[in-house]
Amino acid sequence: MEPVNVAIIYYSATGNVHTLAQAVAEGAEKAGAQVRLRRVAETAPEAAINSNPAWVEHRAATADVEEATHDDLSWADAVLFGTPSRFGNPASQLRAFIDTTGPLWFAGKIAGKVFSAFTASNTAHGGQESTILALSNTFYHWGGIIVPPGYTDPIQFQSGNPYGTSHVATEGAPGEVALQAARHQARRVVDTAAALKAGRNEI
């Protein structure tokens, strides 16, 4: 059976979402998928970036991560999007990338793919669930198949978010519970996409 192609497309300012994205990639690869880890372009002004040393440091540390393109979406059987929560919504950097995908959508090149999302916020009630739900609005329009982690693994009862892996940034870097949840979410996405791909190949 052909392996599942998984694109992990994310935005991270200071590194928390990037760390989750790496765990997602690990989970997907362990489940047998071919993985592309991609960051979206930074659109914030230099003054804003330079005002936060952690932002400057993270941008330099991840300069070698390839930027997401439309080809990554076309190639993928499944896509996991990662973003910080910005007032309960995805970061504008990720939205800027998504807003360029009209031609793919119009050509039917996104419909039928598996989608899932993960996030981080500064506080426990800082818009994590609404950020993932906001991304789901796009997946609906694309005709995507949304696969959340739900409570399908004991780790979800510790992480507490059936919508998608989430992290509270003020608690420090993502810990082992969040990383395990990210890996489980990726495995669930890969398993679902593999089943769909196998079924379609039989038609």
Protein Blocks (a to p, Z undefined) as FASTA:
>chain_A
ZZdddddddddfklmmmmmmmmmmmmmmmnopacdddddddfbdfklmmmpmklmmmmmm
mmmpccddfklmmmpmbdcdddddeehiacfklmmmmmmmmmmmmnopmgopacdddddd
fbfknopmmmmmmmmmmmmmnopacddfkjmbfklmmnopakbccddfknopadfklmmm
mmmmmmmmmmmmmmmmmmmmmZZ
